[in-house]
Structures are given as C-alpha cells and as structure tokens.
C-alpha cells in the first residue's frame, strides 16, 4: 500500500471519527449522560472560570442542562478542516428544541469546534456555541404527555425509557461510570447494552381506543 493511499485512508477515518463526535455530543446531551459527554473531550479541556479537566466540565454541563428538561438536538451541516495529522477545526449547524418550564423553545445554533487526536482517538479540544435565534412556540408539547397526534388521544411517548441515563440524571444520582473515551462505543453506552428497546405502545395501540 502506497504512502498516498495510507494518507487518504487516514483522512477519511479522521473525518468520520470527527463527525461521530458531533452526533455523540447531541445524543449524550439529550440523554443527560454527562460521563459519556465529557469523555468526548480531551482530558485537559478548559471548563471556564479558570477550571480545567473533565470533572470540572461535567459540573459546567450539569449546571447548564438543569435549566431545561427535555431537549432534542438535530445536527445538520458539518464542515471539517484538517490542520494537521492530529489537529482539526469544524463548524456544526444544529437545531435544538427545549422544554423550558411551560414553554417549548426552538433554537438554531452554529458550533465552532477544535478537535485533537490523542492516543489515536479524536476528541473535542474546544467547542463554542453561537445562536442565530431562540424562540418559544405556541401549543408546546410540555409535560409528560408529548404524543399529540391528530385524531389520537394525548399520551406519553416513553422516549426516555430507552435511555437509562435520563432517569439517573434527574433522580440526582451519580450516573453509571464509564471507561470509554471518544465516540466509538456510544450507542451501546447510551442504551446500556446492544439489544433494541421494546417498540413504543402508541405505534401498535388499539385504533378503537378513546
């Protein structure tokens, strides 16, 4: 295999690993799995206020994420620029929906990212959020009954039942420790296993129910 092919393969692998970071960030935030979330960052990350390291970053995220309950991050555009074999920058567009008290707030964000490869693993070195807008919507799906399909009874979705970290976070527990780093094993981490969750009841509900 020539050096050119090796370099091209390394570039492809780097781009895909960095994309997984952006997707992993979004899902870890929505699942409130803070231990998995901070594992996406370098271990000496700056956490603000003169603090440094993943434990300090976890505290920062914890304080920020308790300002709202449900969230849904939808990653769209992701532009990546490799600066060197272990250094890169990126721009990530993201639309986010938040449940903030009685309001449902939609925001459009652009993340300015810096990435670094440490011991063969691509991680966030820094991430700065900029907002295009954030606004509340009418008739928001706040509260437990978020399933509001036309012609069907209002119902709970059970969405967070498949993400155990959600209950751990809001129950005030420390969460489930994790020895992972980066985005490589996030799916089984967030589901706490490899099995699919049971299908939601509302999909197979009796159509005659009132």
N, C-alpha and C positions, 0 to 999 in steps of 0.2 A: 504494500500500500504506500503510495507516494506521500510526501510531506504535505502537498497541496490538498489531497483528499482528507488526510488526517485533520488539517486545519479547518476544512469546510465542515466536516462532521462535528468537530468541537464547537464550531459556531452554531450549528443547528441545535445541538444539545443545549448549549448555553441559552439560546433564545427561548427554547421550550421550557427549560427549568425556570427561567425568569417569569415567563407567562404563568406558570403554576403558582409562583409566589403571589401574584396579584389575585388570582382566583382563590387561593388558600386564605389570604387575608380577609377577603369578603366573607367567605363561609365561616371562618373562625369567629369573626365579629358577630355575625348573625346567630351563631350557635352559642356565643358567650364562652368559648373555650379559650381562656386567656393564656393558659400554659402553652397550648399549641400555637396561639397567636404570636407570643413573644419568641417562640422558637424559630420564627421566620426571620428574625433579626440577628445581626452579629452580636456576639456575647458582650461586646464593649459599647453597645449602642448608647448614644446620648439621649437621656429621657427628659431633658428640660430641667430648669431650676438648678443647674449645676450637678444634677444626678446622672448616674451612668450605670449601664448594665440591665440585663433582662428583668431582675426583680423590681427595679425602680420603674422600668417601662410598664410592667404589669400593674403597678399601683396607679400609674397615669391612665392607663386604659380603663381600669376599674372605676376610677372617679368619673371619667368621661362617659362610659357606657351606662352608668346608673342614672343619667339624665333623661333617658327614654327607655321604653320597654322593647317591643318588637321592632326589628329593623330588617330590611331586605336590600342588600347591595347587588346591583346589576352592572357588572363590568362590561364595558363596550370596547372602545378603541384602546389599543395598547401599542405604543411606539417605543422601540428599544434601540439604543445606540451603544455598541460595544466600544469602549475606550481603550481596552487592552485585554489580555487573556483572562484577567480576574477582576475587571472593573467595568461598570456599565452605568448608564443613566436611562431614564424612561419617563414617558408621560402616559397616564392611565385615566381614561374617562370613566365615570361611574355615576349611575343614577341610584339614589337611595330613598327608600320610603321608611319613615319612622313613626312609631306610635308615641306621641308626647302628651301624656295626660289625656285630655278629651279630644286632642287634635291628631290628625294624620298629616304629617309634613313630608313633602317631597322636595328633594334637593338634587341639583346637578353639580358634580364635583370634577375637578381635574387634579390628580395626584402627580406631584413632581418627585420622582424616585431616584435614589442612588443605590446601586447594587454592588455587592462584592462577593467573590468566591473565596471561601475559607475551607481549607482541607477538602477541596473538591466539591463543596456544597455552595450553591448560590443562595444568598441571603440579602435581606434589606440592610443597607447601611444607614439609610435615612429616608424619610417619607414626609413630604409637606403637602397639606391639603389646601386647595383653593376652591371657592364656591362661586358658581355662576349665579345660582339663586337657591332659596329655600322658602317654601310657602305651604300653608295649610290648605287642605281640600275640604269641600263640603261633604256631608254624609260619610264621615270616615269610618273604616272598619275597626274601631277601637273596642277594647274589652275582649273577653274570651270568645264570643260568637262572631267570628270573622267571615264565615261562609255565608254569603248573601247572594246566592244565585237566583236570578229571576224565576219566579214560579215555584221555588223550593223553600222549605222552612229555613229560617236563620239557624245556623248550627256552628258548633266548634269544629275546627279542622283537624286537630291532633297533630298539626305540623311539627311542633317541637318535641313530640313524644319520641321521634326518631333521632333526636339529638340530645343525648343524656346530659351533656354539659349545661344545657339551658336550665334545667331544674337545679343542678348543682350550684350554678351561679346565683340564681335568685333565692335559693334556700340558705345562702350565706355560708356554704361550705367552702373548703379549700379547693375543691375540684379534684380531678383524677390526675395524679402525677404522670409525666410522660418523659421518656428518654430520647425522643426523636428530635430532629433538627431539620429545618427546611420543609419543603412541601411534599417530600417523597411518599410518606405514608399517612397523609392527612385523611383520606377517605375512610379507612378502617379506624383511624383515631376518632373522628367525629361520630361515626356510627357505633363505636366501641365493639367492633367486630367486622366480619366480612359478609354476614348474612343480610339480605334485604329486609327492610321493615315490613310489617303486615300492611296490606292495602288499606287506604282510608275508607271508613264506613260510608261516607257520603257518596262515593263513586258507585257503590253497589247497593245503595239504600232502596227500600221498597218504594216504588214510584207512587203507590197509593197512600203513603204516609201523609198525614196532615201536619 
